[in-house]
């Protein structure tokens, strides 16, 4: 692939905008950047990335975007260490399996997995979540083995599409595990960081990574993700949930329209 100045600028802007939003709503950003990388370059007259290339770049970028977000949330008591250990261990295993196994899938298959995950996440985000933000952070409890089981399957699907799974982890943590919104946002970033290690390793080992676009996205992520995380601390939790829900819904609709066309 030829790397023109316009392509470099386009990739940087995609990384910056996506990482700012991801830091604000507590996701790794692939729910936003996957379709942006897939569609925007061709819309401005540039060579389009394939689904394998997009998933490879996304995997590495998420690793750094989530690291920046976690750093911004390191203080304040929002990180639930027990949840990070149980879900992080399972999702790491699952994401490596998915990331490595995606080498043997077609581009259409990868997009199909993405569409299914986004649809499930969108439905879950619109289900009412009553009372979860009334729970004091030091009194949060959850089913540890259910959390680990769900994280394993999220990791497999997320590893396939080069995501880290936060766009489906967040609604699972809110709806199934009943974790308060701000703790969900901060903790999901930490779990997503762990997941992205497995997905990235699988993509690198199977040669699915374009390194220059990945480096550009990393630079954008390290700048924008902490800015988004700090902005998210000042926004009402209901607003954050609606922003994430609408982003996921819009992406799911676009992916399914392409799959079915």
Buried (B, 14 or more C-beta within 10 A) or exposed (E): EEBEEEBEEBBBBBBBBBBBBBBBBBBBBBBBBBBBBBBBBEEEEBEBBBBBBBBBBBBBBBBBBBBBBBBBBEEEEBBBEEBBBBBBBBBBBBBBBBBBBBBEBEBEEBBBBBBBBBBBBBBBBBEEBEEBBEBEBEEBEBEBEEBBBBBBBBBBBBBBBBBBBBBBBBBBBBBBBBBBBBBBBBBBBBBBBBBBBBBBBBBBEBEBBBEEBBBBBBBBBBBBBBBBBBBBBEEEBEEBBBBBBEBBBBBBBBBBEBEEE
